Amino acid sequence: MDLFNRLKAIKYLISNGLSFRKVRHMRRILILNPKGGCGKSTIATSLAGYFASNGHKVALADYDPQGSSLSWLANRPEKRPEIYPIKGYESGLKNLPSYVTHLVMDAPARLEGQELDNLIRISESIVFPVLPSPIDIEAAVDYLDLILNRRQLVMKQAKMALVANRIKENTLSFDILDNFLEKQKIPYVATLRESQNYIKCFDRGLGIHELAPYLAYTDWEQWQPLINWIDSKKSLPG
């Protein structure tokens, strides 16, 4: 992180009642897309569940007033590893516990301007899901241009990856999306199928990796490239 963006990040943290020391060793991942209904909450909740089931201390910050991620968390069984809920849409990260090692942030739709800059500054990695439809691709084009105009933030403060979400293989819609994502300057790391497993996960408060293997093995395989990217240095700012 360069000095300018470091100072901006510290200012934002202080305004939220946090310290840079408190979060500098915390893994911070933002799920971002300008369009509602693209699966941000599905990816955020499954990612939080994955980290928690692997022994990490996880917080899930929902910045969308609709509160889908927190609704999922309300369904989570007590016997499952704890995930700390944060109403990001009300108080930002002011209630973030100091013990948290992994912070997953579910961004609202139509995030832009200073609010977008603030969430990018607090993030290390950004996951950008896109659905296989002309409307979603068009929205992604405009938003990716907006983000790339913040290139200093995205490249130095956070790294970003693209995910094809809710896809059906061997369809024209997926071929079009796949071709579009392959041409982007941002890494295209994973394709996730449309599956009833994600509905089961929401109803049960589970991440996709917390379902039984016989149900979700195919989904685990599709998630692995995204997990590999998150675990790699490629997902971290320089």
VMD Tcl script that draws the C-alpha trace (Angstrom):
set ca {
  {0.00 0.00 0.00}
  {1.45 3.43 -0.92}
  {1.60 6.20 1.70}
  {-1.41 8.12 0.35}
  {-3.74 5.14 0.43}
  {-2.32 3.97 3.77}
  {-3.25 7.34 5.30}
  {-6.70 7.19 3.68}
  {-7.22 3.69 5.07}
  {-6.13 4.74 8.57}
  {-8.50 7.74 8.45}
  {-11.39 5.47 7.45}
  {-10.55 2.96 10.19}
  {-10.38 5.65 12.87}
  {-13.75 7.03 11.74}
  {-15.16 3.54 12.33}
  {-13.65 3.22 15.79}
  {-10.89 0.87 14.63}
  {-7.12 0.92 14.55}
  {-4.85 -0.07 11.69}
  {-3.04 -2.43 14.06}
  {-6.32 -4.18 14.84}
  {-7.00 -5.16 11.23}
  {-3.58 -5.35 9.58}
  {-3.23 -9.07 10.32}
  {-6.89 -9.75 9.49}
  {-7.81 -11.34 6.16}
  {-10.28 -8.94 4.54}
  {-12.38 -10.01 1.55}
  {-15.07 -7.97 -0.22}
  {-17.80 -9.46 -2.43}
  {-18.73 -6.75 -4.91}
  {-21.08 -6.19 -7.85}
  {-23.35 -3.22 -8.70}
  {-26.38 -5.38 -9.45}
  {-28.72 -7.00 -6.98}
  {-29.48 -10.70 -7.31}
  {-26.10 -11.68 -8.73}
  {-25.19 -14.01 -5.87}
  {-22.99 -11.76 -3.73}
  {-24.59 -12.98 -0.52}
  {-24.41 -16.61 -1.63}
  {-20.66 -16.31 -2.17}
  {-20.10 -14.23 0.98}
  {-21.94 -16.70 3.22}
  {-20.29 -19.78 1.75}
  {-16.89 -18.15 2.03}
  {-17.56 -17.25 5.67}
  {-18.72 -20.82 6.32}
  {-15.58 -22.21 4.66}
  {-13.25 -20.12 6.82}
  {-15.19 -20.90 10.01}
  {-15.22 -24.65 9.31}
  {-11.44 -24.50 8.87}
  {-10.91 -23.13 12.36}
  {-10.67 -19.40 11.67}
  {-12.36 -16.66 13.70}
  {-14.76 -15.16 11.19}
  {-16.92 -12.04 10.99}
  {-19.52 -11.48 8.28}
  {-20.26 -7.81 7.60}
  {-23.47 -7.16 5.66}
  {-23.52 -3.71 4.06}
  {-26.81 -4.30 2.25}
  {-29.87 -3.03 4.20}
  {-31.77 -6.02 2.82}
  {-29.65 -8.10 5.19}
  {-29.55 -11.37 3.23}
  {-26.23 -12.48 4.70}
  {-27.39 -11.81 8.24}
  {-30.65 -13.67 7.55}
  {-28.53 -16.67 6.52}
  {-26.51 -16.32 9.69}
  {-29.69 -16.28 11.80}
  {-30.42 -19.78 10.44}
  {-26.98 -21.11 11.44}
  {-27.06 -24.03 13.91}
  {-25.42 -23.40 17.28}
  {-23.25 -26.51 16.90}
  {-21.54 -25.03 13.84}
  {-18.43 -22.83 14.21}
  {-19.38 -19.29 15.18}
  {-19.50 -16.48 12.63}
  {-19.79 -13.01 14.17}
  {-22.54 -10.85 12.59}
  {-21.92 -7.21 11.73}
  {-24.59 -4.79 10.48}
  {-22.29 -2.89 8.18}
  {-25.21 -0.93 6.76}
  {-25.84 0.59 10.20}
  {-22.49 1.09 11.90}
  {-19.75 -0.01 9.51}
  {-17.10 -2.02 11.33}
  {-17.37 -0.34 14.72}
  {-18.42 -3.59 16.38}
  {-15.72 -5.75 14.80}
  {-14.17 -7.96 17.53}
  {-10.41 -7.87 17.91}
  {-10.15 -11.69 17.82}
  {-11.41 -11.95 14.24}
  {-8.89 -13.37 11.78}
  {-11.08 -13.39 8.64}
  {-13.54 -10.63 7.67}
  {-15.96 -11.23 4.79}
  {-17.86 -8.18 3.54}
  {-21.07 -8.38 1.50}
  {-21.38 -5.11 -0.44}
  {-24.70 -3.52 -1.36}
  {-25.84 -3.06 -4.95}
  {-25.07 0.24 -6.71}
  {-22.12 1.02 -4.46}
  {-20.12 3.96 -5.82}
  {-18.28 7.15 -4.96}
  {-16.70 7.56 -1.53}
  {-18.50 4.52 -0.12}
  {-16.96 2.34 -2.83}
  {-13.51 3.81 -2.19}
  {-13.84 3.21 1.56}
  {-14.72 -0.48 1.16}
  {-11.90 -1.00 -1.34}
  {-9.45 0.62 1.09}
  {-10.44 -1.70 3.93}
  {-10.19 -4.76 1.65}
  {-7.31 -6.96 0.61}
  {-9.17 -9.10 -1.93}
  {-12.29 -8.43 -4.02}
  {-14.46 -11.16 -5.54}
  {-16.69 -9.96 -8.38}
  {-19.43 -12.45 -9.42}
  {-21.20 -12.07 -12.77}
  {-24.33 -13.90 -13.96}
  {-24.73 -15.26 -17.52}
  {-27.25 -12.73 -18.82}
  {-26.91 -9.74 -21.18}
  {-28.17 -7.35 -18.49}
  {-25.61 -8.58 -15.96}
  {-22.77 -8.49 -18.46}
  {-23.67 -4.92 -19.48}
  {-23.79 -3.85 -15.82}
  {-20.42 -5.52 -15.25}
  {-18.84 -3.68 -18.19}
  {-19.82 -0.29 -16.80}
  {-18.82 -1.13 -13.24}
  {-15.49 -2.69 -14.16}
  {-14.68 0.52 -16.06}
  {-15.59 2.49 -12.94}
  {-13.33 0.32 -10.80}
  {-10.42 0.37 -13.25}
  {-10.61 4.17 -13.15}
  {-9.68 3.63 -9.50}
  {-6.74 1.55 -10.64}
  {-4.39 2.89 -7.98}
  {-6.79 1.67 -5.28}
  {-7.63 -1.67 -6.86}
  {-4.10 -2.64 -7.81}
  {-2.22 -1.31 -4.78}
  {-4.81 -1.54 -2.02}
  {-6.73 -4.66 -3.07}
  {-6.57 -7.39 -5.70}
  {-9.64 -8.45 -7.63}
  {-10.91 -11.64 -9.30}
  {-13.91 -12.45 -11.48}
  {-16.27 -15.38 -10.96}
  {-18.90 -16.69 -13.38}
  {-21.86 -17.39 -11.11}
  {-25.00 -19.56 -11.45}
  {-23.88 -20.92 -14.78}
  {-25.31 -23.77 -16.81}
  {-22.61 -25.51 -18.82}
  {-23.05 -26.10 -22.54}
  {-25.39 -23.15 -22.94}
  {-25.03 -20.11 -25.17}
  {-25.46 -17.76 -22.21}
  {-22.49 -19.30 -20.42}
  {-20.36 -19.28 -23.59}
  {-21.00 -15.55 -23.98}
  {-20.18 -14.84 -20.33}
  {-17.09 -17.07 -20.41}
  {-15.78 -15.28 -23.49}
  {-16.46 -11.87 -21.91}
  {-14.68 -12.69 -18.65}
  {-11.69 -14.22 -20.43}
  {-11.08 -10.90 -22.19}
  {-10.97 -8.79 -19.03}
  {-7.79 -7.39 -17.52}
  {-8.85 -8.74 -14.12}
  {-8.17 -12.46 -13.39}
  {-11.09 -14.81 -14.11}
  {-10.65 -17.56 -11.53}
  {-13.77 -19.72 -11.15}
  {-17.14 -20.82 -12.53}
  {-19.90 -21.78 -10.10}
  {-22.94 -23.71 -11.30}
  {-26.58 -22.98 -10.61}
  {-27.48 -25.50 -7.93}
  {-30.24 -26.23 -5.42}
  {-27.44 -26.81 -2.92}
  {-27.15 -23.06 -2.40}
  {-30.84 -22.86 -1.47}
  {-30.29 -25.70 1.01}
  {-27.33 -23.81 2.42}
  {-29.33 -20.63 2.98}
  {-32.19 -22.48 4.67}
  {-29.76 -24.28 7.00}
  {-27.30 -21.44 7.67}
  {-24.46 -23.44 6.14}
  {-21.71 -22.76 3.64}
  {-21.41 -24.96 0.57}
  {-18.36 -26.68 2.12}
  {-20.44 -27.61 5.17}
  {-22.85 -29.78 3.20}
  {-22.26 -33.53 3.03}
  {-19.73 -34.58 0.37}
  {-22.24 -36.72 -1.50}
  {-24.38 -33.61 -1.98}
  {-21.81 -30.96 -2.74}
  {-18.63 -32.58 -4.06}
  {-19.14 -31.07 -7.52}
  {-19.59 -27.63 -5.98}
  {-16.47 -28.08 -3.86}
  {-14.50 -28.79 -7.03}
  {-15.84 -25.63 -8.65}
  {-14.98 -23.54 -5.59}
  {-11.42 -24.81 -5.36}
  {-9.89 -22.40 -7.92}
  {-11.43 -19.47 -6.04}
  {-10.12 -20.81 -2.72}
  {-6.69 -21.31 -4.30}
  {-6.68 -17.69 -5.49}
  {-7.72 -16.39 -2.06}
  {-4.97 -18.48 -0.42}
  {-2.33 -17.24 -2.87}
  {-0.20 -14.10 -2.90}
  {-1.98 -13.12 -6.11}
  {-5.01 -12.11 -4.03}
  {-3.02 -9.80 -1.74}
  {-1.96 -6.20 -2.38}
  {1.68 -5.65 -3.15}
}
mol new
graphics top color blue
foreach p $ca { graphics top sphere $p radius 0.5 }
foreach p [lrange $ca 0 end-1] q [lrange $ca 1 end] { graphics top cylinder $p $q radius 0.2 }
display resetview
